[in-house]
Amino acid sequence: MRFFGLKSCDTCRKALKALGEAGYVPQLIDVRADGIADADRTTIIAQFGDAAINRASTTWRGLPDAEKAADPAALLAAHPTLMKRPVIEADGTWTIGWKADVQAKYLGG
């Protein structure tokens, strides 16, 4: 299981803790420190499209309007912290966010 997120993100910390308690050992990829590999970024955009961009983030609010209009792949390449978090890849299946549906997939219930 690979976990794309931020060490400083509260949602990511909660998700990592819950996954650990459920017996998973996620490989944390901190998108700020480690970046997002080109192949992973391509897959994330292919899976989630425009939904991969977190429009509620501080980074998004700080972008000029012209940059906000850019292609999602270009935005993530330039600003990896714009990615909606967490993105989890497990056995070739990708999920985004930490809402009830994603929690149910990994934690049961």
N, C-alpha and C positions, 0 to 999 in steps of 0.2 A: 504494500500500500504506500503510495506517495501522496503527500499532503502539501499542497501549495498554499502558503499563507504568509502571515507576518508574526514574528515572535511577540510583537507589541500589541497585537489585535486581541481584544477581549473575547470575541466570538471564536477566533482560532484557538485561543488557550482553552476555552470551555470544550470545544470540539476535541482537541488533542487529549484532554483529561478524560472525557467520556469514552473516546476510542481506546485509550490505554486501559481503562477500567473494564472495558468489554473484551480485553485480550489482544487487541491489535497492537502492533509495533510500527506506527507510521514513520516513514522517512520524511522528515520535515524539510521542505525546500522553502527557505525564507526568500520571497520574491524581491525584497529590498536588498538583502545581502548577496544572494546567489543568482538573482535574475531568473528569467524563464528561458529555457533552451528553445531554439527556433522550432524544432519539431513539436515540442509540447505546446508552444504558443499557437502553432498552426492547428493542432488537434483541439485545443480549447476553443478557438474561434470557430472551427468546423462544428464542434458539438453544441456550442451555446450562442454563437453569433454575437449580436449586439448586447445580449444579456450578460456577457462576460465583463462588461464595463460597469463599474460601481459609480453611478452618477450621484451618490450621496456622499462621496468621499471628499476630504479636504483637498486632495490633489485635483480632483475634477473641478471643484469650485474655483481653484486658483488658475485654471487654464484659460487662455484667451478664447473667445468664441470661434475664431478661425481654426484653432487647434481642436476644439471640441467636435468640429465637423469632419475630422479625419476618419479614415477607415479604422475599425476596431483593432485590427492587427498592428497597424502603425502606431496607434495610441499605446497598446500594451508593450510594443518594442521600445518606445521612448519613455514610457512611464509604467513600469511593471506593477507599481502599487495601485494602479487604477483597476486592477483585476478584482472582480467580486470574489470574496473569500468565505470559506476556503474552497479550493477546487481539490477534489480527491479522486485519485485514479487507483482502482483496485481491480486486478485481473482484467484489465482492458476496458472496464466500465468507468465512466466519468460522471461525477456529480458536482454541483456547484451550490454554495451556500450551506447553511446549517439550520434549515427549517425542519419542521416535523417530518416531512417526507424523506429527507436525507437521513435524519436521525433514525427513523424506523428502518431504513435499508440496512444500516450498519449496526444498530443497537437492538433491533427487534421491536416488537410492540406494535 
